[in-house]
Amino acid sequence: MGPTAGQAGMTGATGQTGTGASNIVYDVVSVLYHSLESASTAQQYIRDAQQAGNNDLVNFFQQVQQVNRQCADQAQQLVAQQLRNQPPH
């Protein structure tokens, strides 16, 4: 069996991805990307629920969006921190 999508190009927990970024930086950047993508997608779900007149789902999707924005904010801070702490190549 080959590597899964998340493992492709990785050399280990402290190694580097095929991109040249350390695994830890790659992981945090991935969380940042997916959190932003999810927050954006939730906006469409909010519109759909609004059009359906379903306030329970509007509130739920707004909560989902808020949590994803918070995760993205934290991931952005962690990416900056990790990049500052990384030794030069």
CNS distance restraints for C-alpha pairs under 8 A (distance, minus, plus):
assign (resid   3 and name CA) (resid   7 and name CA) 5.44 0.50 0.50
assign (resid   3 and name CA) (resid   8 and name CA) 5.58 0.50 0.50
assign (resid   4 and name CA) (resid   8 and name CA) 6.17 0.50 0.50
assign (resid   8 and name CA) (resid  17 and name CA) 7.98 0.50 0.50
assign (resid   8 and name CA) (resid  18 and name CA) 7.92 0.50 0.50
assign (resid   9 and name CA) (resid  17 and name CA) 5.25 0.50 0.50
assign (resid   9 and name CA) (resid  18 and name CA) 4.59 0.50 0.50
assign (resid   9 and name CA) (resid  19 and name CA) 7.91 0.50 0.50
assign (resid  10 and name CA) (resid  15 and name CA) 7.06 0.50 0.50
assign (resid  10 and name CA) (resid  16 and name CA) 6.03 0.50 0.50
assign (resid  10 and name CA) (resid  17 and name CA) 4.37 0.50 0.50
assign (resid  10 and name CA) (resid  18 and name CA) 6.28 0.50 0.50
assign (resid  10 and name CA) (resid  23 and name CA) 7.08 0.50 0.50
assign (resid  11 and name CA) (resid  15 and name CA) 5.13 0.50 0.50
assign (resid  11 and name CA) (resid  16 and name CA) 5.91 0.50 0.50
assign (resid  11 and name CA) (resid  17 and name CA) 6.49 0.50 0.50
assign (resid  12 and name CA) (resid  16 and name CA) 7.25 0.50 0.50
assign (resid  12 and name CA) (resid  23 and name CA) 7.49 0.50 0.50
assign (resid  13 and name CA) (resid  23 and name CA) 6.26 0.50 0.50
assign (resid  13 and name CA) (resid  24 and name CA) 7.40 0.50 0.50
assign (resid  14 and name CA) (resid  22 and name CA) 7.01 0.50 0.50
assign (resid  14 and name CA) (resid  23 and name CA) 6.34 0.50 0.50
assign (resid  14 and name CA) (resid  24 and name CA) 7.28 0.50 0.50
assign (resid  15 and name CA) (resid  22 and name CA) 5.97 0.50 0.50
assign (resid  15 and name CA) (resid  23 and name CA) 6.02 0.50 0.50
assign (resid  16 and name CA) (resid  20 and name CA) 5.75 0.50 0.50
assign (resid  16 and name CA) (resid  21 and name CA) 5.59 0.50 0.50
assign (resid  16 and name CA) (resid  22 and name CA) 4.18 0.50 0.50
assign (resid  16 and name CA) (resid  23 and name CA) 5.12 0.50 0.50
assign (resid  17 and name CA) (resid  21 and name CA) 5.77 0.50 0.50
assign (resid  17 and name CA) (resid  22 and name CA) 6.08 0.50 0.50
assign (resid  17 and name CA) (resid  23 and name CA) 5.70 0.50 0.50
assign (resid  17 and name CA) (resid  26 and name CA) 7.34 0.50 0.50
assign (resid  21 and name CA) (resid  25 and name CA) 6.39 0.50 0.50
assign (resid  21 and name CA) (resid  26 and name CA) 6.01 0.50 0.50
assign (resid  22 and name CA) (resid  26 and name CA) 6.10 0.50 0.50
assign (resid  23 and name CA) (resid  27 and name CA) 5.95 0.50 0.50
assign (resid  24 and name CA) (resid  28 and name CA) 6.34 0.50 0.50
assign (resid  25 and name CA) (resid  29 and name CA) 6.06 0.50 0.50
assign (resid  25 and name CA) (resid  79 and name CA) 6.39 0.50 0.50
assign (resid  25 and name CA) (resid  82 and name CA) 6.51 0.50 0.50
assign (resid  25 and name CA) (resid  83 and name CA) 7.44 0.50 0.50
assign (resid  26 and name CA) (resid  30 and name CA) 6.02 0.50 0.50
assign (resid  27 and name CA) (resid  31 and name CA) 6.31 0.50 0.50
assign (resid  28 and name CA) (resid  32 and name CA) 6.18 0.50 0.50
assign (resid  28 and name CA) (resid  75 and name CA) 6.01 0.50 0.50
assign (resid  28 and name CA) (resid  78 and name CA) 7.17 0.50 0.50
assign (resid  28 and name CA) (resid  79 and name CA) 6.21 0.50 0.50
assign (resid  29 and name CA) (resid  33 and name CA) 6.15 0.50 0.50
assign (resid  29 and name CA) (resid  75 and name CA) 7.12 0.50 0.50
assign (resid  29 and name CA) (resid  76 and name CA) 7.72 0.50 0.50
assign (resid  29 and name CA) (resid  79 and name CA) 6.50 0.50 0.50
assign (resid  30 and name CA) (resid  34 and name CA) 6.12 0.50 0.50
assign (resid  31 and name CA) (resid  35 and name CA) 5.90 0.50 0.50
assign (resid  31 and name CA) (resid  71 and name CA) 7.96 0.50 0.50
assign (resid  31 and name CA) (resid  72 and name CA) 7.32 0.50 0.50
assign (resid  31 and name CA) (resid  75 and name CA) 6.73 0.50 0.50
assign (resid  32 and name CA) (resid  36 and name CA) 6.22 0.50 0.50
assign (resid  32 and name CA) (resid  71 and name CA) 7.24 0.50 0.50
assign (resid  32 and name CA) (resid  72 and name CA) 4.85 0.50 0.50
assign (resid  32 and name CA) (resid  73 and name CA) 7.85 0.50 0.50
assign (resid  32 and name CA) (resid  75 and name CA) 5.25 0.50 0.50
assign (resid  32 and name CA) (resid  76 and name CA) 6.39 0.50 0.50
assign (resid  33 and name CA) (resid  37 and name CA) 6.11 0.50 0.50
assign (resid  33 and name CA) (resid  72 and name CA) 7.58 0.50 0.50
assign (resid  34 and name CA) (resid  38 and name CA) 5.96 0.50 0.50
assign (resid  35 and name CA) (resid  39 and name CA) 6.15 0.50 0.50
assign (resid  35 and name CA) (resid  68 and name CA) 4.97 0.50 0.50
assign (resid  35 and name CA) (resid  69 and name CA) 6.65 0.50 0.50
assign (resid  35 and name CA) (resid  71 and name CA) 6.30 0.50 0.50
assign (resid  35 and name CA) (resid  72 and name CA) 5.30 0.50 0.50
assign (resid  36 and name CA) (resid  40 and name CA) 6.19 0.50 0.50
assign (resid  36 and name CA) (resid  68 and name CA) 6.72 0.50 0.50
assign (resid  36 and name CA) (resid  69 and name CA) 6.60 0.50 0.50
assign (resid  36 and name CA) (resid  72 and name CA) 6.01 0.50 0.50
assign (resid  37 and name CA) (resid  41 and name CA) 6.16 0.50 0.50
assign (resid  38 and name CA) (resid  42 and name CA) 6.03 0.50 0.50
assign (resid  38 and name CA) (resid  65 and name CA) 7.19 0.50 0.50
assign (resid  38 and name CA) (resid  68 and name CA) 6.57 0.50 0.50
assign (resid  39 and name CA) (resid  43 and name CA) 6.65 0.50 0.50
assign (resid  39 and name CA) (resid  64 and name CA) 7.34 0.50 0.50
assign (resid  39 and name CA) (resid  65 and name CA) 4.55 0.50 0.50
assign (resid  39 and name CA) (resid  66 and name CA) 7.36 0.50 0.50
assign (resid  39 and name CA) (resid  68 and name CA) 5.44 0.50 0.50
assign (resid  39 and name CA) (resid  69 and name CA) 6.18 0.50 0.50
assign (resid  40 and name CA) (resid  44 and name CA) 7.32 0.50 0.50
assign (resid  40 and name CA) (resid  65 and name CA) 7.60 0.50 0.50
assign (resid  41 and name CA) (resid  45 and name CA) 6.70 0.50 0.50
assign (resid  42 and name CA) (resid  46 and name CA) 6.10 0.50 0.50
assign (resid  42 and name CA) (resid  61 and name CA) 5.90 0.50 0.50
assign (resid  42 and name CA) (resid  62 and name CA) 7.29 0.50 0.50
assign (resid  42 and name CA) (resid  64 and name CA) 6.96 0.50 0.50
assign (resid  42 and name CA) (resid  65 and name CA) 5.60 0.50 0.50
assign (resid  43 and name CA) (resid  47 and name CA) 6.39 0.50 0.50
assign (resid  43 and name CA) (resid  61 and name CA) 7.68 0.50 0.50
assign (resid  43 and name CA) (resid  62 and name CA) 7.80 0.50 0.50
assign (resid  43 and name CA) (resid  65 and name CA) 7.25 0.50 0.50
assign (resid  44 and name CA) (resid  48 and name CA) 6.20 0.50 0.50
assign (resid  45 and name CA) (resid  49 and name CA) 6.13 0.50 0.50
assign (resid  45 and name CA) (resid  58 and name CA) 7.80 0.50 0.50
assign (resid  45 and name CA) (resid  61 and name CA) 6.54 0.50 0.50
assign (resid  46 and name CA) (resid  50 and name CA) 6.08 0.50 0.50
assign (resid  46 and name CA) (resid  57 and name CA) 7.42 0.50 0.50
assign (resid  46 and name CA) (resid  58 and name CA) 5.13 0.50 0.50
assign (resid  46 and name CA) (resid  61 and name CA) 5.70 0.50 0.50
assign (resid  46 and name CA) (resid  62 and name CA) 6.72 0.50 0.50
assign (resid  47 and name CA) (resid  51 and name CA) 6.12 0.50 0.50
assign (resid  47 and name CA) (resid  58 and name CA) 7.82 0.50 0.50
assign (resid  48 and name CA) (resid  52 and name CA) 6.24 0.50 0.50
assign (resid  49 and name CA) (resid  53 and name CA) 6.11 0.50 0.50
assign (resid  49 and name CA) (resid  54 and name CA) 5.27 0.50 0.50
assign (resid  49 and name CA) (resid  55 and name CA) 7.02 0.50 0.50
assign (resid  49 and name CA) (resid  57 and name CA) 5.83 0.50 0.50
assign (resid  49 and name CA) (resid  58 and name CA) 5.35 0.50 0.50
assign (resid  50 and name CA) (resid  54 and name CA) 6.09 0.50 0.50
assign (resid  50 and name CA) (resid  55 and name CA) 6.86 0.50 0.50
assign (resid  50 and name CA) (resid  58 and name CA) 6.17 0.50 0.50
assign (resid  54 and name CA) (resid  58 and name CA) 6.33 0.50 0.50
assign (resid  55 and name CA) (resid  59 and name CA) 6.08 0.50 0.50
assign (resid  56 and name CA) (resid  60 and name CA) 6.20 0.50 0.50
assign (resid  57 and name CA) (resid  61 and name CA) 5.97 0.50 0.50
assign (resid  58 and name CA) (resid  62 and name CA) 6.11 0.50 0.50
assign (resid  59 and name CA) (resid  63 and name CA) 6.24 0.50 0.50
assign (resid  60 and name CA) (resid  64 and name CA) 6.30 0.50 0.50
assign (resid  61 and name CA) (resid  65 and name CA) 6.05 0.50 0.50
assign (resid  62 and name CA) (resid  66 and name CA) 6.13 0.50 0.50
assign (resid  63 and name CA) (resid  67 and name CA) 6.17 0.50 0.50
assign (resid  64 and name CA) (resid  68 and name CA) 6.23 0.50 0.50
assign (resid  65 and name CA) (resid  69 and name CA) 6.16 0.50 0.50
assign (resid  66 and name CA) (resid  70 and name CA) 6.20 0.50 0.50
assign (resid  67 and name CA) (resid  71 and name CA) 6.22 0.50 0.50
assign (resid  68 and name CA) (resid  72 and name CA) 6.08 0.50 0.50
assign (resid  69 and name CA) (resid  73 and name CA) 6.13 0.50 0.50
assign (resid  70 and name CA) (resid  74 and name CA) 6.23 0.50 0.50
assign (resid  71 and name CA) (resid  75 and name CA) 5.99 0.50 0.50
assign (resid  72 and name CA) (resid  76 and name CA) 6.01 0.50 0.50
assign (resid  73 and name CA) (resid  77 and name CA) 6.44 0.50 0.50
assign (resid  74 and name CA) (resid  78 and name CA) 6.23 0.50 0.50
assign (resid  75 and name CA) (resid  79 and name CA) 6.02 0.50 0.50
assign (resid  76 and name CA) (resid  80 and name CA) 6.38 0.50 0.50
assign (resid  77 and name CA) (resid  81 and name CA) 6.22 0.50 0.50
assign (resid  78 and name CA) (resid  82 and name CA) 5.97 0.50 0.50
assign (resid  79 and name CA) (resid  83 and name CA) 6.07 0.50 0.50
assign (resid  80 and name CA) (resid  84 and name CA) 6.21 0.50 0.50
assign (resid  81 and name CA) (resid  85 and name CA) 6.28 0.50 0.50
assign (resid  82 and name CA) (resid  86 and name CA) 6.10 0.50 0.50
